[in-house]
Every structure is written in C-alpha cells, then in structure tokens.
Amino acid sequence: MLSKKQIDEYKEVGAIVVESVLDEAVRAQMKKVLADLVERSRAVRTHDKVYDLEPGHSSEEPRVRRIKTPHLVNPVFADFLRSPKLIGILRDLLGDGVRLHGSKLNLKAPHFGSPVEWHQDWAFYPHTNDDLLAVGVMLDDTTVENGALYILPGTHKGPTYDHHGDDGRFCGAMDFEAAGLRFADAVPCVGSAGSCSFHHVRVVHGSAQNTSDRSRGLLLYEASAADAFPLMGIPDYDEFKGRLLCGKESIVPRMVDCPVRMPLPPALNPGSIYENQTASAKRFFEVSKVAK
Ligand SMILES: O=C(O)CCC(=O)C(=O)O
C-alpha cells in the first residue's frame, strides 16, 4: 500500500501523513454520527464511558473534547478500522499480524479545543517490543491554526522520558524543555480531510489549542504488532484476542531491548490524557481565556 519512500520516512522521522485514506462518503457519515453524539452530550454532566468533556461543558453549550473508544460506540468507526486500505498500510508499517490497542476521537472545537501536552504514547502503554503506532484520521482539513498534531522527528529512537509529576505519580506529560527538546524542531501533521497520520509509539508529540473558527476532529486508532504484549498485563485474554485485526494469534511475545518506564504509580486523575495531564505542573501549550 505504501511506497518504499514512505516506509523509509516513517522509520527515519517516526511519522508520515498519507493522503486520501478515508473516502468522502464515509467521512461524511462519521461527521454525522459525531454531530449526533455531541448533540446527545447535552444530557451528560460529567465524564463517562463515552464522553470526555471540556471545562465549561453545559446542556446549553455542549463541549466535548473526546469520544472514548469510538469503534465500540458506532460501527462506522469499527468498519473503517478493518478497511483493506488501512489494514494494508498497517501491515506495511507493523508486519503481517496487527492488533488494535485502543481508539479515541479527539475533538477541537473552534476557539477552545484543548491542547494536549507533549508526551510519548509509549509512556502510557509499554509493550514487549515497540512496533506500535497511532493512526490519526483527519475528519476535517487540518492545519496549524485548528490544532494539528506536532511531532518531534527522530525522537522515537531516543529515550523514554519521565512522564511523572512532582508527587511521583504518572501524569502523562513530560517536561519538554528539561528533555532538551525545542519547539522549533517540531513538525505539524497537516493534511486535507480524509488524510491519515501514522506516528510511532515512542515519538514525542503534542498539539496546541484550536485558535481558528474551524473544528478539528482527529480519530485515533492505536495499533500494535500482534506479537507485542502489554507490560501492564492482559486483564481479559478473550477481549485481547478479539482485537486482532489481521494475521495469526500467538502466545510468543517478541522481546526487544528498548527503554521503558512504567506508568506507575497510576495517575491521580485517571480517565483520559486530558485528566492525567491536569496533574502536570508545567504547561508548554497556552490556553487562551476563552477556553478556561
Ligand atoms: O488530539 C491531539 O491532537 C493529540 C492526541 C494525542 O496525542 C493523544 O490523545 O494521545
């Protein structure tokens, strides 16, 4: 599905953007499902199994920042995950056997969509090997102004940074400056609606607030090589097996020597990355007054 050049770029940079992976009809269907979900959030007061809410959410002015596990919420998100084009790309990048780790749909509404502080996904879910990535399906034209994801090229080959707060608990955010990283080196994953970004589980990334008058929806699927086993354990083996997208199941983990820090002790504020990161003392992305 991908050219050698694209695969080499993924290996070198730690991320690529591929255009026109999601077709227009399915995208329109996803947008409609999403609009219905946001409408239904008027009846929701606090975060629950489906919704992660922005500060200031109310029934009059619904503000949703995430739909949790969208592939379990509506079949349109499950079906695209198993589409031949997407599976073909995942196989190119992860090998023949691929398993879904999780999914989420991050929304950034015009003017107030929350930033996501710098982090490595690997800090949240270390595995026996690091053949894992996140697919970011762009549900809207995505630019720097409406809150594109930024990645730090090459950092997937570097250390696993500390994502713990002053209290010693996991907080899902790293101290970007202390790590010696510079915003000037970051590259935004921009693209027209229907494009997908693919970022390596160890690459440092984050995203700014949406300062534009356009929404930004990013549907994220986290995928692993089928022989990558989560170091935090497998609470339900049948459920784990049910997430195999292609290839053969195996009980032989592939072990690779790569830097790991466990997300322990667990976050004080569990539920989502937004909640975890409220415990982080430092902010590298500004939040304007309208969003507070
Ligand atoms: O929505 C975004 O821009 C960032 C998403 C992300 O990195 C995450 O949810 O882990």
The ligand as an ORCA input file, in Angstrom:
! r2SCAN-3c Opt
* xyz 0 1
  O      -5.688     15.272     19.643
  C      -4.499     15.556     19.545
  O      -4.108     16.479     18.859
  C      -3.429     14.807     20.300
  C      -3.806     13.421     20.589
  C      -2.861     12.654     21.418
  O      -1.664     12.753     21.310
  C      -3.413     11.709     22.384
  O      -4.632     11.736     22.629
  O      -2.612     10.898     22.919
*
